[in-house]
Each structure stands twice: as C-alpha cells, then as structure tokens.
Amino acid sequence: MLRKSAHLVTIVVWLAACAACTESAPSDAGIDAATAPDGGATRDGATPLDGSTPLDGSTALDATGGDGGTPSGSCVTGGLRGGGTGDRIVLAETSPGEIYRPDLSAVGPGDTLVIPAGSYTGIELRHFRGAEGAPVTIVNEGVVVTAWIRVYFAEHFRLAGSRVGGEYGIQVVGPSGVGVAISTATGHYEVSGIEVDGTSTSSVDAGFLFKSDPDASVPETVYPGWTIDEVWIHDNYIHGVTGEGMYIGHTYPGGDPYHGGLVPVRLGHVRIWNNVVEDTGWDGIQLSNAREGAVICGNVVRGFGRLSIDAQRAGIILGGNTEGAVFDNLVVNGTGNAIEVFGYGECSVHDNVLLDTATLAGEDVIYVDGRPSTVETNPTLRVVTERNVIRNGSRSFVRHANNDGSMRPGVIADNRLCDALDRPLVSLISTGAGDEVRDNVLAETCDAP
C-alpha cells in the first residue's frame, strides 16, 4: 500500500474546465478537418499566454480522501450531510475472513456500521436505509484489507474510509472481478477514502462498478421505476486494474441487449471529484446514463488504455444520455482519447490539462459526438470546449465530430495547443458541428497562463 507522501500526485498549476462524455470514438466518415479552415488559432511561436509557470509538476494535488474536502478551482465541495447520530454497530465476521450481511434492515438513519481492522476475503452488505440528512455511515476501525466490497439494496449511505498512519483505511487489494460494486436499487450514496490496488492480479474487471443491470423481477432496476440519484465519488485511489478504473452508470441507455432489451434505470446528480486513477488497462473514468448536471472535476487520470483495446481506452468519458461538465482534470499518458463526450444538451469541457494522450493512430485528445437517446426526448448536444492545455495527440487536439448531424453549434475557444508548430492547423482543431472557433493559441511550450 502507498503511504501518505506517495499520494501527493503532481498536477500543473493551471487546470482546464471541461464537460465531456466518453465511450468509443468511431471513424469520422465524411468529416473533413478542413471544416475548421484556420483552426481559430494564433501562431505565435514560443510566446506563452501570460504566465511563466511551466507544466513541470511543481504543484501537487493531494487525494487524501475521507474528509469531503474541496478539490482545486471551482470543483465540488462536500458530500452527503449528517450521519453519525445513531447507534454504533460493529460488523463482526460471519465466517472466517468474511463479512456477509444480507439483511441489515434493522439499521436505521444516522447509524454507523464499523468494519474492524483485519484482512477479509470479501465484504457484502444488503438491505439498509438511512434518510436525507441522516445517512448510514460505513467506516473502518484500523486498516481494513479486503478482496472486494459489495453493497446492494441500500439508500442514503456513506462508505467513508479514513486514514490510518498515512495509509488508506479501506484497501481493496488484488480483487478478482470488481473491487467495489454498488448495485441494485441503491441511491443517495457517497464513496470516499478507498484504495483499490489491482497490481497483484491480472483479472480486475473494474476498480469501481456502480450500475444496475435491468431485471424484470426487480422493478427498481428497470426504467422508469427508479433513479439512482445523488451519487458522490471523491478522494479515492484506484491503480493497476485490468479494466476500467471507474465504470459508473449503464452504457446501454436505450436497452440492454444482454438483458432482454430492458431499459436500465438512470442516474442523477453524479459528482466525481478529487480521485486519482492510474495504470488502467481500459478507460480511466467512465460515466454514462447520468442525467441532470453530472460533474467530473479535479481528478488525476494517468496511464490509461494500457491494453489498447478499441473503444475501451479513454481517459475520461461523459457518455451517452449524460449532460454535464468535465473540468479541472489532469489527464496524462494514455493510448486513447483523453476526454470523450457523447451526451445531450449543454455540455462543457474546460480548464483541463491533457498531456501526451491519444498516442495511437486515429485518436483525438478531445472527441465529441452526439448520441441521441432513443428513450427520452433530449435537447440535442451542444459542447463548449475552452481553456484547455493540450500537448501531443496523434490526430486532432479537439474534434467535434457530429457524425449523425444532430449536434448544435458550440464553441472551441481559448485552448492552448502545445508542441505542435510543425502541424497544419486544420489537423489540430476539427468541427463538423459549425462551432464558433476562436482565440486558440499555438505555442512551442505548455507554459501555464
């Protein structure tokens, strides 16, 4: 496990704010980079915007976890309010090395569930409910090491790891399958202060898997019978997993072909901030089917798409049937697109720092494309992409693809495009949506403004 000092993850001084939806980016048949004839950029050589601070990692972002703290800039603060006013219930082992509690219905609002220090083969908790302003709080007492954690049929709860001598208090180590799974009629929850370490195994499907597959026998899993509302994910550390770092929400909002075409429930009011996700085989952070103003901000995603699987190698995804913003993130070193947006309505991608991503041929650093819902009648997608710092990428630095022609014109403005003076402007910014393209700057270096 990493100690506290190792959790100081370097991040540049200047971060960009961005709203994006990420899944796989298809080829852009019929989209010509020349649709942005001049790239809206100013070729000024080595002149920085205004400042002199280099992108050298001299400023740190500390994902310390467990305190509901405030990430950088204008990112999210806080989490679920209240809790800790009821009974304190210690969860003893139900068999050697395992905690399995299938019926916690006696647990009430404000109660605290305590996981004692120790090593476990697994922890599973089901059927409990807190209340607004009085969530059930699940905490560690000493260092807890487990192969997995699962929570089902629960509402208004907080899974909150706290530090112990500089270590994460809840450590999910070498899981087979999924590190932390929250599913089936869950909502109004917060997850913080958890480490998922997949470096010792090659079979970790995802660090976090928070979604519900539709099941006709469980009405809460089928749209429109339920909404997984108010999900807060912050100050966690996920590294070395084979699949996605975070898989949040269902990626088949129009109907799940693996579950009889049933339409899955939607998420609402999702906030993902101040997490560190490193060295994933597939995507870093994937959020889909999350409506009503999703936010992904203040995160560090580094070393994503290691397995180079097509459509599974993005840094951050704001996916189908999602409306929201992606901003103040640092995304570094990945084979696929740094940020993808496939949502609806008003989305933004801004103030992010995106360095050395999209290294495989045909990949873009920021990729946007409309994917209209076949269930809800949504406003068509419009994206504002601005004030991002971008260094390197095999194809476009910013591409608003609009493959099906459904997108409304947005804005691509005030982005700093670094170390690309030898490339034609039309190869760096491409729009198929008739966007306003202006005030982007080409520079030799990525000095922060």
C-alpha positions in Angstrom: 0.0 0.0 0.0 1.1 3.5 -0.6 2.0 5.8 2.3 0.6 9.4 2.6 3.6 11.0 0.9 3.2 8.9 -2.1 -0.3 10.1 -2.6 0.8 13.6 -3.5 0.1 13.4 -7.2 1.7 16.1 -9.3 -0.6 18.4 -11.2 0.1 21.5 -13.1 -0.8 24.9 -11.8 -3.2 25.7 -14.5 -6.1 23.2 -15.0 -8.9 23.3 -17.5 -12.6 23.0 -17.1 -14.4 20.6 -19.3 -17.7 18.7 -19.8 -17.3 15.5 -21.9 -19.0 12.2 -22.5 -16.7 9.3 -23.2 -17.2 6.0 -24.9 -15.6 4.8 -28.1 -14.9 7.2 -30.9 -15.7 5.8 -34.4 -14.1 6.9 -37.5 -15.4 10.2 -38.9 -16.6 9.2 -42.3 -17.3 12.4 -44.3 -15.9 14.7 -41.7 -13.1 16.8 -43.1 -10.6 18.6 -40.8 -10.7 21.5 -43.2 -14.2 22.4 -41.9 -12.1 24.5 -39.4 -10.2 26.3 -42.1 -7.9 28.2 -39.9 -8.2 26.4 -36.6 -9.1 29.7 -35.0 -5.6 29.7 -33.6 -2.8 32.2 -33.4 0.6 31.0 -34.4 2.9 32.9 -32.0 5.8 30.5 -31.6 7.2 30.2 -28.1 5.3 33.1 -26.6 3.3 31.9 -23.6 -0.1 33.3 -22.9 0.7 35.5 -20.0 2.5 33.5 -17.3 5.8 31.8 -16.9 5.0 28.8 -14.7 6.0 25.6 -16.6 4.0 22.4 -16.6 6.6 20.6 -14.6 4.5 19.0 -11.9 5.7 21.5 -9.3 2.2 21.8 -7.7 0.6 18.8 -6.1 -3.0 17.6 -5.8 -3.4 15.6 -2.7 -6.1 12.9 -2.9 -6.0 12.3 0.8 -9.6 11.1 1.0 -12.3 10.7 3.5 -12.8 14.3 4.5 -15.3 15.6 1.9 -12.7 18.3 1.1 -12.7 20.8 -1.7 -10.8 19.9 -5.0 -8.9 22.6 -6.9 -10.5 25.6 -8.5 -14.3 25.7 -8.7 -14.7 22.0 -8.3 -17.2 20.2 -6.0 -17.1 20.5 -2.2 -18.8 18.5 0.5 -20.9 15.4 0.2 -23.9 13.9 2.0 -24.7 15.8 5.1 -25.4 14.5 8.6 -24.9 11.0 10.0 -23.2 9.6 13.0 -26.1 10.4 15.4 -27.5 6.9 15.8 -26.2 3.5 17.0 -22.7 2.3 16.5 -22.8 -1.3 15.1 -19.7 -3.4 14.8 -19.8 -5.8 11.8 -18.2 -9.0 13.1 -17.1 -11.8 10.8 -19.9 -14.1 9.7 -17.4 -16.7 8.7 -13.6 -16.8 8.9 -12.3 -13.8 6.9 -15.7 -12.7 5.6 -18.4 -10.3 6.4 -21.7 -11.2 4.8 -24.8 -9.3 6.0 -27.7 -10.0 3.6 -30.3 -8.3 5.8 -29.4 -5.1 7.7 -33.0 -3.8 7.7 -32.7 -3.1 11.4 -30.1 -0.5 10.7 -31.6 3.0 10.8 -30.9 6.6 9.8 -27.8 8.0 11.4 -26.4 4.6 12.4 -22.7 3.8 11.9 -21.5 0.4 10.7 -18.0 -0.3 11.8 -15.7 -2.7 9.9 -13.0 -3.9 12.3 -9.3 -3.9 11.3 -8.2 -7.1 9.6 -7.9 -9.0 6.3 -11.1 -10.2 4.6 -11.8 -12.4 1.6 -14.9 -10.2 1.0 -17.4 -7.8 2.5 -21.1 -7.7 1.4 -23.8 -5.6 2.8 -27.5 -5.6 1.8 -30.9 -4.1 2.6 -30.4 -1.0 4.8 -31.6 2.6 4.6 -30.6 5.9 6.0 -32.5 9.1 5.4 -31.9 12.5 4.0 -29.7 14.4 6.5 -29.1 11.1 8.4 -27.2 8.6 6.2 -25.9 5.3 7.4 -22.1 5.7 7.6 -19.8 2.7 7.0 -16.3 3.2 8.4 -13.1 1.4 9.1 -11.6 0.9 12.6 -8.0 0.4 11.9 -6.7 -0.8 8.5 -9.2 -3.0 6.6 -7.9 -5.1 3.7 -10.3 -7.0 1.6 -10.5 -8.6 -1.9 -13.9 -6.9 -2.6 -16.8 -4.8 -1.3 -20.4 -5.1 -2.5 -23.4 -3.1 -1.5 -26.9 -3.9 -2.7 -30.4 -2.6 -1.9 -29.3 0.4 0.1 -30.2 4.1 0.2 -28.8 7.2 1.9 -25.4 5.8 3.0 -21.8 6.8 3.1 -18.8 4.4 2.6 -16.0 6.5 4.1 -12.5 5.2 4.5 -10.3 7.1 7.0 -6.5 7.2 7.0 -4.5 5.1 9.5 -0.9 6.1 9.9 -0.8 7.6 6.4 -2.4 4.5 4.7 -5.9 4.3 3.3 -8.0 2.7 6.0 -10.0 0.7 3.5 -7.8 -1.1 1.0 -9.3 -3.4 -1.7 -6.3 -5.5 -2.8 -5.9 -7.9 -5.7 -9.6 -8.3 -6.3 -10.8 -10.9 -8.8 -13.6 -9.3 -10.8 -14.7 -5.9 -9.3 -13.1 -4.0 -6.5 -16.1 -2.1 -5.1 -19.6 -2.9 -6.6 -22.7 -0.9 -5.7 -25.8 -2.0 -7.5 -29.5 -2.9 -7.5 -31.9 -0.3 -6.0 -29.2 1.8 -4.5 -29.2 5.6 -4.4 -28.1 8.7 -2.4 -24.7 7.5 -1.6 -21.1 8.7 -1.2 -17.9 6.8 -1.5 -14.6 8.3 -0.4 -11.2 7.3 1.0 -10.9 3.9 -0.7 -7.8 2.4 -2.3 -8.2 -0.3 -5.0 -4.9 -1.9 -5.8 -5.1 -4.3 -8.8 -1.3 -4.6 -9.3 -1.1 -8.1 -7.9 -3.6 -9.7 -10.3 -4.5 -9.6 -13.9 -8.2 -10.2 -13.6 -9.7 -6.9 -12.1 -12.6 -6.0 -14.3 -13.1 -2.6 -12.8 -11.9 -0.7 -9.7 -15.4 0.7 -9.0 -18.6 -0.7 -10.7 -21.6 1.4 -9.8 -24.5 0.4 -12.0 -27.7 -1.8 -12.1 -28.4 -4.2 -14.9 -32.2 -4.3 -15.7 -34.0 -7.3 -14.2 -37.7 -7.7 -14.8 -38.1 -9.4 -11.4 -36.7 -6.3 -9.7 -38.7 -3.3 -10.8 -36.2 -0.9 -9.2 -33.7 -1.9 -11.9 -35.9 -1.1 -14.9 -36.6 2.4 -16.3 -38.6 4.4 -15.2 -39.2 2.6 -11.9 -36.2 4.0 -10.1 -33.5 6.7 -10.3 -30.0 6.1 -8.8 -30.0 9.7 -7.5 -27.3 11.7 -5.8 -24.0 9.8 -6.2 -20.8 11.3 -4.8 -17.4 9.8 -5.5 -14.3 11.6 -4.2 -10.8 11.2 -2.8 -10.3 7.6 -3.8 -7.2 6.0 -5.3 -7.5 3.3 -8.0 -4.5 1.8 -9.7 -3.2 -1.2 -11.6 -6.6 -2.6 -12.7 -7.1 -4.5 -15.9 -10.4 -3.0 -16.9 -11.9 0.5 -16.1 -10.8 2.5 -13.2 -14.4 3.6 -12.6 -17.4 2.2 -14.5 -20.3 4.4 -13.4 -23.8 4.1 -14.9 -25.2 1.8 -17.7 -23.7 2.1 -21.2 -26.9 0.9 -22.9 -29.4 3.6 -22.0 -31.7 2.6 -24.9 -31.9 -1.0 -23.8 -29.6 -3.7 -22.6 -29.0 -6.3 -25.3 -27.6 -8.7 -22.7 -30.8 -8.5 -20.5 -33.6 -8.9 -23.0 -33.5 -5.3 -24.3 -34.8 -4.0 -21.0 -34.1 -0.3 -20.4 -31.9 0.3 -17.4 -32.6 2.9 -14.7 -31.0 6.3 -14.9 -28.5 8.1 -12.6 -29.0 11.7 -11.5 -26.8 14.3 -9.8 -23.5 12.4 -10.1 -20.3 14.1 -8.8 -16.9 12.6 -9.3 -14.0 14.7 -8.0 -10.5 14.6 -6.5 -9.8 11.0 -7.3 -6.6 9.5 -8.6 -6.8 6.8 -11.2 -3.6 5.3 -12.6 -2.4 2.5 -14.8 -5.7 1.1 -16.1 -6.0 -1.5 -18.9 -9.2 0.1 -20.2 -10.8 3.5 -19.6 -9.9 5.7 -16.6 -13.3 7.2 -15.5 -16.4 6.3 -17.5 -19.7 7.9 -16.6 -22.9 7.1 -18.7 -26.6 7.4 -18.5 -26.2 10.1 -15.8 -28.7 13.0 -16.2 -29.3 16.4 -14.6 -25.9 18.0 -14.5 -23.1 15.5 -14.0 -19.7 16.8 -12.9 -16.3 15.2 -13.3 -13.6 17.6 -11.9 -10.3 17.8 -10.1 -9.3 14.3 -10.9 -5.9 12.9 -12.0 -6.1 10.1 -14.6 -2.7 8.8 -15.6 -1.5 5.8 -17.7 -4.9 4.7 -19.2 -5.7 2.3 -22.0 -2.6 0.2 -21.4 -4.2 -2.8 -23.2 -5.0 -0.6 -26.3 -8.5 -2.2 -26.7 -10.5 -0.3 -29.3 -13.4 1.7 -27.7 -12.0 0.9 -24.2 -9.1 3.3 -23.8 -10.2 6.8 -23.0 -9.2 8.9 -20.0 -12.5 10.4 -19.0 -15.9 9.7 -20.6 -19.0 11.7 -20.4 -21.2 9.1 -22.0 -24.5 8.6 -23.7 -27.6 10.1 -22.2 -25.5 12.3 -19.9 -25.5 16.0 -19.5 -22.7 17.8 -17.6 -19.2 19.2 -17.3 -15.7 17.9 -17.3 -13.2 20.4 -15.8 -10.0 20.9 -13.8 -8.8 17.4 -14.5 -5.2 16.3 -15.3 -5.1 13.5 -17.9 -1.7 12.2 -18.8 -0.2 9.4 -20.8 -2.8 7.3 -22.5 -3.3 5.4 -25.7 -6.8 6.7 -26.5 -8.8 9.9 -26.4 -8.1 11.9 -23.2 -11.8 13.1 -23.0 -14.8 11.9 -24.8 -18.3 13.5 -24.8 -21.4 11.6 -26.1 -24.2 13.2 -24.2 -27.1 15.6 -24.7 -28.0 19.2 -24.0 -25.4 21.7 -22.7 -22.0 20.0 -22.0 -18.7 21.6 -21.4 -15.0 20.6 -21.4 -12.9 23.3 -19.9 -9.8 24.1 -17.9 -8.3 20.6 -18.2 -4.6 19.8 -18.7 -4.2 16.9 -21.2 -0.6 15.8 -21.8 0.7 13.1 -24.1 -2.6 11.3 -24.7 -4.2 9.8 -27.9 -0.9 8.2 -28.8 -2.4 5.6 -31.1 -3.1 6.5 -34.7 -6.5 7.9 -35.3 -7.2 9.0 -31.8 -8.1 12.6 -30.7 -7.3 14.3 -27.5 -10.8 15.7 -27.1 -13.5 13.8 -29.0 -17.2 14.9 -29.1 -20.1 13.3 -30.9 -23.8 13.3 -30.5 -25.5 10.0 -29.5 -29.2 10.9 -29.2 -31.3 8.8 -26.8 -34.0 6.5 -28.2 -36.0 6.7 -24.9 -36.1 10.3 -23.6 -36.6 13.3 -25.9 -33.5 15.2 -25.0 -32.1 18.5 -26.2 -29.5 17.9 -28.9 -25.9 18.1 -27.9 -24.0 21.4 -27.7 -20.5 21.5 -26.4 -18.3 24.3 -25.2 -14.6 23.3 -25.3 -12.4 26.1 -23.8 -9.3 27.0 -21.9 -7.8 23.5 -22.1 -4.0 22.9 -22.3 -3.2 20.2 -24.7 0.1 18.6 -25.6 0.5 16.0 -28.2 -2.0 13.7 -29.8 -1.9 11.6 -33.0 -4.9 13.2 -34.8 -6.9 16.3 -33.8 -6.3 18.0 -30.5 -10.1 18.9 -30.5 -12.6 17.2 -32.7 -16.4 18.0 -32.6 -17.3 15.2 -35.0 -21.1 15.3 -35.2 -21.2 12.2 -37.3 -25.0 11.9 -37.4 -25.6 15.7 -37.9 -27.6 16.0 -34.7 -25.3 18.4 -32.7 -26.0 22.1 -32.4 -23.1 24.6 -32.9 -20.9 25.0 -29.9 -17.7 26.8 -29.1 -14.0 25.8 -29.3 -12.1 28.7 -27.8 -9.0 29.8 -25.8 -7.3 26.5 -25.8 -3.5 26.3 -25.7 -2.1 23.8 -28.2 1.5 22.9 -27.4 4.4 21.3 -29.1 2.6 21.2 -32.5 4.1 24.0 -34.5 5.0 21.6 -37.3 1.4 20.5 -37.9 -1.2 22.2 -40.0 -3.9 24.0 -38.1 -6.6 22.0 -39.8 -5.2 18.8 -38.2 -5.4 20.2 -34.7 -9.0 21.5 -34.5 -11.8 19.9 -36.4 -15.5 20.7 -36.3 -18.4 19.1 -38.0 -21.0 21.0 -36.0 -20.5 24.5 -37.3 -18.9 25.6 -34.0 -17.5 29.0 -33.3 -13.8 28.5 -33.3 -11.7 31.4 -31.9 -8.7 32.6 -29.9 -6.9 29.2 -29.7 -3.2 29.6 -29.3 -0.4 27.5 -30.8 2.8 27.5 -28.7 6.1 25.7 -28.5 5.7 25.0 -24.8 2.9 24.4 -22.4 3.7 27.2 -20.0 0.7 28.0 -17.9 -1.2 31.2 -18.4 
